[in-house]
Amino acid sequence: MICHSYTADSLSQSQDLATKILSSSTPQQIISVCASIESFVHSHSSDHSRHFFSIAFPNLILKLFGFANDSSTATSPPQSNGWIDVISSSNDPDLAARVFQLLSPNGVVFNSIYAVDRKSLVKFVFPTERLPEWARYMLSTERDVKILSNLCPIFKGKLKEDSFKGSGSTHQIQLNVFEYYMFWFAYYPICRGNNENNVSNVLTKRTKKEKFRLENWTNSIPGFTSNVKRGASQKIECSIYLRLLYAYLREFVPISDLDEHQQPYRSSLLNYTGGCDGSVIMRAEFLVNTLVNYWLIDNDFSPLSVNVCKWYGVSYPIRSLFGETPPTSGLGEVIKLLVKYLNLSSIAVSNGCESNVECSGSPKWRSLDSSPDLFESGVKTRDLVSVMSCASAGHSWSAWIQRPLYRYILRTFLFCPVVTSIKNASEVFSVWVYYMEPWNISLDDFAELDEVVNGSCKNVRKDDSQSQACGYSSAWQGYVLSNYLYYSSLVLHFIGFAHKFLHTDPEVIVQMVLKVMSVLTSSKELIDLVKNVDTVFHSKQAGSSKSKLSSLSLYRFVPSIREQLQDWEDGLCESDADGSFLHENWNKDLRVFSDGEDGGQQLLQLFILRAEAELQAISGGNLAQNLQYVDSLKSHVSCFFGGHAIKPIPFSLEVERQQSRDEIFRPKRVGNHALADIKYKGDWMKRPISNDEVAWLAKMLIWSSDWLNESLGLNQPESSVVGQKWSYVEVSGENDGKVYGPTETMKTILYAIRCWLLMLVVASVKLMKKHGIRVNLRMLASKKIVAVLLLFAVFSILKKAFGLFFRA
């Protein structure tokens, strides 16, 4: 029997620890608190450690990440006196090592967490304000709450009715200690990124220092720098958060066959009672799903597969609220580490099964009985949730992040505001490059991280085949086919992004496009595979004979690629608001090799011409080097598409003496007639809202202008058909000699004026059609014009008011 005094002693010690944790703000205090926590956990059993986890552990989390200890400030940004910030500012390696030792997966705190969770001694209620955006909105309706646990595995069995119902939701999220900590761990960079984005939202002029920061990202992408090996003095300097993330991934997420990972806590963690390797699978899935939902999905208005939404009848109110909201900025480094680590499993797959991966977009590491509620309906798993599928050992983790990562990258490219820095977009671009080249990722890439964590985690190396990177080979064909949109449709979207941001930093944008083309042309086999799939995709639509194609086996992937195209790009098409000139219904077809003006080669040709003009305009000291990049880009484009990179334009353009940047996208004309079959998607009137415009007024004026142009027929080219000639009409002479009064005379005059005005409008419309001019009221949304009108209105009101006052 446990002594009551012993229990009371552990309770009082936990309360003292909670107070000491909250007051720790200096390196010495933090080190002292770490020692006190370890001493307490060592000297108490799991039954008495419940006091520490229920009282002191929440304070430890709040202090570690710097969150406010106040429920009323649930969405407040992290404070600067959090342990992570103190470690970063102090630059003390001993302090960082001490905190890492405390929170490492093999440390005493986690050992105690495993014991407490095994007995289900402590449960926490996670604040709904800290959940991903999409889950938060689903919790706001009773109907969506009932199916949320089936839609997202991380909420399975964790939704409980809220007896207080004071938070606006009828349900709450109850988590054990491990889950509670991981939710906070995943939320921290989201909160940090939102805070930094709000602070840097004010438009500032770009300085040389900022330009240097923007270009530093190129050093982390293979191919942008020389292949000189870094010396021992150039060791990686990563934050304590990245160290912990890497340690958790290595400890909890296996990257090779699950049979090789018999981890010591597999039977206790998360209270799962699965079969062989069930706990390892569930633990890995929970961590990966948590990070994906927080970092990649979060505010995505289409977080789940289209088929899932149709099956459950789910509709998201956030589609109208966050339709053009870009993902949270500042997550590039953590997502890059996550993607690189998870793609290590793709190396094991390519080495073991020679492109035996089905193009279903579904992971293969889930046992059939892990989510029984989802299988009661008899619907195939891959038709429901993209994160659930039948178990098949030895498959890649990349299938778990295919759709979320694709939409994360695409939303960044589409919704990145023009007035902001491209730093976040460039970090996301590097994530995309790493995902496109898994054959260039090896365990040696993590050698420096292993050295940083001082070997605290077990060595992940299993064989020499994963330790060294190699180029593309036929073993990677399955990976490319299952991720084909990354090499096709996403490339086209990125080219549109490059056009939109070329004027902000031509040097960096050119290097980014060059890097993408370098990846696509890195292997002749890769080029042939991408081309053959595109050919098969379109030949099947046209009903061509299969016997004429060399790769008949590729046909079985076409339905999956078409389904992915419609699902992954659900709602993500270039609209009038984003200023893009790409196809409005882009997710209906693949147009990389299209011969139209919105095809890949035409867009790259236009980009090369614009890039040369932009680089020569800035004429800096690196002009020669930049022009070499353009020449290299031409050669890669020629290699990928075949023939010349710059094709002759099939029609003559009217040459003006001086063209501005905006005039490049004016409608193309042949002679004096507009091309009737061309849709001008780059209308400058519908460019993104700039900083010198009133947003709501600009949108209203754009809508009004579009309505007027449609009503007057200005969107249609002038018809070359000669209109019908009017015949003469003989007027009978019955009323000759009659004298009309003044009323009839006024009617006649008014009718004549009306006809004259109508003829004037018709003549003006014809003239506007002839010269390709359309109504544009957007200029009235300028803040200068609005300010002048407001001043004039205020002056008039004040003048009348003073006039009435003096008369009285």
Secondary structure in CASP SS format (residue, H / E / C, confidence):
PFRMAT SS
TARGET T0000
AUTHOR 0000-0000-0000
METHOD secondary structure of the structure
MODEL  1
M C 1.00
I C 1.00
C C 1.00
H H 1.00
S H 1.00
Y H 1.00
T H 1.00
A H 1.00
D H 1.00
S H 1.00
L H 1.00
S H 1.00
Q H 1.00
S H 1.00
Q H 1.00
D H 1.00
L H 1.00
A H 1.00
T H 1.00
K H 1.00
I H 1.00
L H 1.00
S C 1.00
S C 1.00
S C 1.00
T C 1.00
P H 1.00
Q H 1.00
Q H 1.00
I H 1.00
I H 1.00
S H 1.00
V H 1.00
C H 1.00
A H 1.00
S H 1.00
I H 1.00
E H 1.00
S H 1.00
F H 1.00
V H 1.00
H H 1.00
S H 1.00
H C 1.00
S C 1.00
S H 1.00
D H 1.00
H H 1.00
S H 1.00
R H 1.00
H H 1.00
F H 1.00
F H 1.00
S H 1.00
I H 1.00
A H 1.00
F H 1.00
P H 1.00
N H 1.00
L H 1.00
I H 1.00
L H 1.00
K H 1.00
L H 1.00
F H 1.00
G C 1.00
F C 1.00
A C 1.00
N C 1.00
D C 1.00
S H 1.00
S H 1.00
T H 1.00
A C 1.00
T C 1.00
S C 1.00
P C 1.00
P C 1.00
Q C 1.00
S C 1.00
N C 1.00
G C 1.00
W H 1.00
I H 1.00
D H 1.00
V H 1.00
I H 1.00
S H 1.00
S H 1.00
S H 1.00
N C 1.00
D C 1.00
P H 1.00
D H 1.00
L H 1.00
A H 1.00
A H 1.00
R H 1.00
V H 1.00
F H 1.00
Q H 1.00
L H 1.00
L H 1.00
S C 1.00
P C 1.00
N C 1.00
G C 1.00
V H 1.00
V H 1.00
F H 1.00
N H 1.00
S H 1.00
I H 1.00
Y H 1.00
A H 1.00
V H 1.00
D H 1.00
R H 1.00
K C 1.00
S C 1.00
L C 1.00
V C 1.00
K C 1.00
F E 1.00
V E 1.00
F E 1.00
P C 1.00
T H 1.00
E H 1.00
R H 1.00
L C 1.00
P C 1.00
E H 1.00
W H 1.00
A H 1.00
R H 1.00
Y H 1.00
M H 1.00
L C 1.00
S C 1.00
T C 1.00
E H 1.00
R H 1.00
D H 1.00
V H 1.00
K H 1.00
I H 1.00
L H 1.00
S H 1.00
N H 1.00
L H 1.00
C C 1.00
P H 1.00
I H 1.00
F H 1.00
K C 1.00
G C 1.00
K C 1.00
L E 1.00
K E 1.00
E E 1.00
D C 1.00
S C 1.00
F C 1.00
K C 1.00
G C 1.00
S C 1.00
G C 1.00
S C 1.00
T C 1.00
H E 1.00
Q E 1.00
I E 1.00
Q E 1.00
L E 1.00
N C 1.00
V H 1.00
F H 1.00
E H 1.00
Y H 1.00
Y H 1.00
M H 1.00
F H 1.00
W H 1.00
F H 1.00
A H 1.00
Y H 1.00
Y H 1.00
P H 1.00
I H 1.00
C H 1.00
R H 1.00
G H 1.00
N H 1.00
N H 1.00
E H 1.00
N H 1.00
N H 1.00
V H 1.00
S C 1.00
N C 1.00
V C 1.00
L C 1.00
T C 1.00
K C 1.00
R C 1.00
T C 1.00
K H 1.00
K H 1.00
E H 1.00
K H 1.00
F H 1.00
R H 1.00
L H 1.00
E H 1.00
N H 1.00
W H 1.00
T H 1.00
N H 1.00
S H 1.00
I C 1.00
P C 1.00
G C 1.00
F C 1.00
T C 1.00
S C 1.00
N C 1.00
V C 1.00
K C 1.00
R C 1.00
G C 1.00
A H 1.00
S H 1.00
Q H 1.00
K C 1.00
I C 1.00
E C 1.00
C C 1.00
S C 1.00
I H 1.00
Y H 1.00
L H 1.00
R H 1.00
L H 1.00
L H 1.00
Y H 1.00
A H 1.00
Y H 1.00
L H 1.00
R H 1.00
E H 1.00
F H 1.00
V C 1.00
P C 1.00
I C 1.00
S C 1.00
D C 1.00
L H 1.00
D H 1.00
E H 1.00
H C 1.00
Q C 1.00
Q C 1.00
P C 1.00
Y C 1.00
R C 1.00
S C 1.00
S C 1.00
L H 1.00
L H 1.00
N H 1.00
Y C 1.00
T C 1.00
G C 1.00
G C 1.00
C C 1.00
D C 1.00
G H 1.00
S H 1.00
V H 1.00
I H 1.00
M H 1.00
R H 1.00
A H 1.00
E H 1.00
F H 1.00
L H 1.00
V H 1.00
N H 1.00
T H 1.00
L H 1.00
V H 1.00
N H 1.00
Y H 1.00
W H 1.00
L H 1.00
I H 1.00
D C 1.00
N C 1.00
D C 1.00
F C 1.00
S C 1.00
P C 1.00
L C 1.00
S C 1.00
V H 1.00
N H 1.00
V H 1.00
C H 1.00
K H 1.00
W H 1.00
Y H 1.00
G C 1.00
V C 1.00
S C 1.00
Y C 1.00
P C 1.00
I H 1.00
R H 1.00
S H 1.00
L H 1.00
F C 1.00
G C 1.00
E C 1.00
T C 1.00
P C 1.00
P C 1.00
T C 1.00
S C 1.00
G C 1.00
L C 1.00
G H 1.00
E H 1.00
V H 1.00
I H 1.00
K H 1.00
L H 1.00
L H 1.00
V H 1.00
K H 1.00
Y H 1.00
L H 1.00
N C 1.00
L H 1.00
S H 1.00
S H 1.00
I H 1.00
A H 1.00
V H 1.00
S H 1.00
N H 1.00
G H 1.00
C H 1.00
E C 1.00
S C 1.00
N C 1.00
V C 1.00
E C 1.00
C C 1.00
S C 1.00
G C 1.00
S C 1.00
P C 1.00
K C 1.00
W C 1.00
R C 1.00
S C 1.00
L C 1.00
D C 1.00
S C 1.00
S C 1.00
P H 1.00
D H 1.00
L H 1.00
F H 1.00
E C 1.00
S C 1.00
G C 1.00
V C 1.00
K C 1.00
T H 1.00
R H 1.00
D H 1.00
L C 1.00
V C 1.00
S C 1.00
V C 1.00
M C 1.00
S C 1.00
C C 1.00
A C 1.00
S C 1.00
A C 1.00
G C 1.00
H C 1.00
S C 1.00
W C 1.00
S H 1.00
A H 1.00
W H 1.00
I H 1.00
Q H 1.00
R H 1.00
P H 1.00
L H 1.00
Y H 1.00
R H 1.00
Y H 1.00
I H 1.00
L H 1.00
R H 1.00
T H 1.00
F H 1.00
L H 1.00
F H 1.00
C C 1.00
P C 1.00
V C 1.00
V C 1.00
T C 1.00
S C 1.00
I C 1.00
K H 1.00
N H 1.00
A H 1.00
S H 1.00
E H 1.00
V H 1.00
F H 1.00
S H 1.00
V H 1.00
W H 1.00
V H 1.00
Y H 1.00
Y H 1.00
M H 1.00
E C 1.00
P H 1.00
W H 1.00
N H 1.00
I C 1.00
S C 1.00
L H 1.00
D H 1.00
D H 1.00
F H 1.00
A H 1.00
E H 1.00
L H 1.00
D H 1.00
E H 1.00
V H 1.00
V C 1.00
N C 1.00
G C 1.00
S C 1.00
C C 1.00
K C 1.00
N C 1.00
V C 1.00
R C 1.00
K C 1.00
D C 1.00
D C 1.00
S C 1.00
Q C 1.00
S C 1.00
Q C 1.00
A C 1.00
C C 1.00
G C 1.00
Y C 1.00
S C 1.00
S H 1.00
A H 1.00
W H 1.00
Q H 1.00
G H 1.00
Y H 1.00
V H 1.00
L H 1.00
S H 1.00
N C 1.00
Y H 1.00
L H 1.00
Y H 1.00
Y H 1.00
S C 1.00
S H 1.00
L H 1.00
V H 1.00
L H 1.00
H H 1.00
F H 1.00
I H 1.00
G H 1.00
F H 1.00
A H 1.00
H H 1.00
K H 1.00
F H 1.00
L C 1.00
H C 1.00
T C 1.00
D C 1.00
P H 1.00
E H 1.00
V H 1.00
I H 1.00
V H 1.00
Q H 1.00
M H 1.00
V H 1.00
L H 1.00
K H 1.00
V H 1.00
M H 1.00
S H 1.00
V H 1.00
L H 1.00
T C 1.00
S C 1.00
S C 1.00
K H 1.00
E H 1.00
L H 1.00
I H 1.00
D H 1.00
L H 1.00
V H 1.00
K H 1.00
N H 1.00
V H 1.00
D H 1.00
T H 1.00
V H 1.00
F H 1.00
H H 1.00
S H 1.00
K H 1.00
Q H 1.00
A H 1.00
G C 1.00
S C 1.00
S C 1.00
K H 1.00
S H 1.00
K H 1.00
L C 1.00
S C 1.00
S C 1.00
L H 1.00
S H 1.00
L H 1.00
Y H 1.00
R H 1.00
F H 1.00
V H 1.00
P H 1.00
S H 1.00
I H 1.00
R H 1.00
E H 1.00
Q H 1.00
L H 1.00
Q H 1.00
D H 1.00
W H 1.00
E C 1.00
D C 1.00
G C 1.00
L C 1.00
C C 1.00
E C 1.00
S C 1.00
D C 1.00
A C 1.00
D C 1.00
G C 1.00
S C 1.00
F C 1.00
L C 1.00
H C 1.00
E C 1.00
N C 1.00
W H 1.00
N H 1.00
K H 1.00
D C 1.00
L C 1.00
R C 1.00
V C 1.00
F C 1.00
S C 1.00
D C 1.00
G C 1.00
E C 1.00
D C 1.00
G C 1.00
G H 1.00
Q H 1.00
Q H 1.00
L H 1.00
L H 1.00
Q H 1.00
L H 1.00
F H 1.00
I H 1.00
L H 1.00
R H 1.00
A H 1.00
E H 1.00
A H 1.00
E H 1.00
L H 1.00
Q H 1.00
A H 1.00
I H 1.00
S C 1.00
G C 1.00
G C 1.00
N C 1.00
L H 1.00
A H 1.00
Q H 1.00
N H 1.00
L H 1.00
Q H 1.00
Y H 1.00
V H 1.00
D H 1.00
S H 1.00
L H 1.00
K H 1.00
S H 1.00
H H 1.00
V H 1.00
S H 1.00
C H 1.00
F H 1.00
F H 1.00
G C 1.00
G C 1.00
H C 1.00
A C 1.00
I C 1.00
K C 1.00
P C 1.00
I C 1.00
P C 1.00
F C 1.00
S C 1.00
L C 1.00
E C 1.00
V C 1.00
E C 1.00
R C 1.00
Q C 1.00
Q C 1.00
S C 1.00
R C 1.00
D H 1.00
E H 1.00
I H 1.00
F H 1.00
R C 1.00
P C 1.00
K C 1.00
R E 1.00
V E 1.00
G C 1.00
N C 1.00
H E 1.00
A E 1.00
L C 1.00
A C 1.00
D C 1.00
I C 1.00
K C 1.00
Y C 1.00
K C 1.00
G C 1.00
D C 1.00
W H 1.00
M H 1.00
K H 1.00
R C 1.00
P C 1.00
I C 1.00
S C 1.00
N C 1.00
D C 1.00
E E 1.00
V C 1.00
A H 1.00
W H 1.00
L H 1.00
A H 1.00
K H 1.00
M H 1.00
L H 1.00
I H 1.00
W H 1.00
S H 1.00
S H 1.00
D H 1.00
W H 1.00
L H 1.00
N H 1.00
E H 1.00
S H 1.00
L H 1.00
G C 1.00
L C 1.00
N C 1.00
Q C 1.00
P C 1.00
E C 1.00
S C 1.00
S C 1.00
V C 1.00
V C 1.00
G C 1.00
Q C 1.00
K C 1.00
W C 1.00
S C 1.00
Y C 1.00
V C 1.00
E C 1.00
V C 1.00
S C 1.00
G C 1.00
E C 1.00
N C 1.00
D C 1.00
G C 1.00
K C 1.00
V C 1.00
Y C 1.00
G C 1.00
P H 1.00
T H 1.00
E H 1.00
T H 1.00
M H 1.00
K H 1.00
T H 1.00
I H 1.00
L H 1.00
Y H 1.00
A H 1.00
I H 1.00
R H 1.00
C H 1.00
W H 1.00
L H 1.00
L H 1.00
M H 1.00
L H 1.00
V H 1.00
V H 1.00
A H 1.00
S H 1.00
V H 1.00
K H 1.00
L H 1.00
M H 1.00
K H 1.00
K H 1.00
H C 1.00
G C 1.00
I C 1.00
R C 1.00
V C 1.00
N C 1.00
L C 1.00
R H 1.00
M H 1.00
L H 1.00
A H 1.00
S E 1.00
K H 1.00
K H 1.00
I H 1.00
V H 1.00
A H 1.00
V H 1.00
L H 1.00
L H 1.00
L H 1.00
F H 1.00
A H 1.00
V H 1.00
F H 1.00
S H 1.00
I H 1.00
L H 1.00
K H 1.00
K H 1.00
A H 1.00
F H 1.00
G H 1.00
L H 1.00
F H 1.00
F H 1.00
R H 1.00
A C 1.00
END
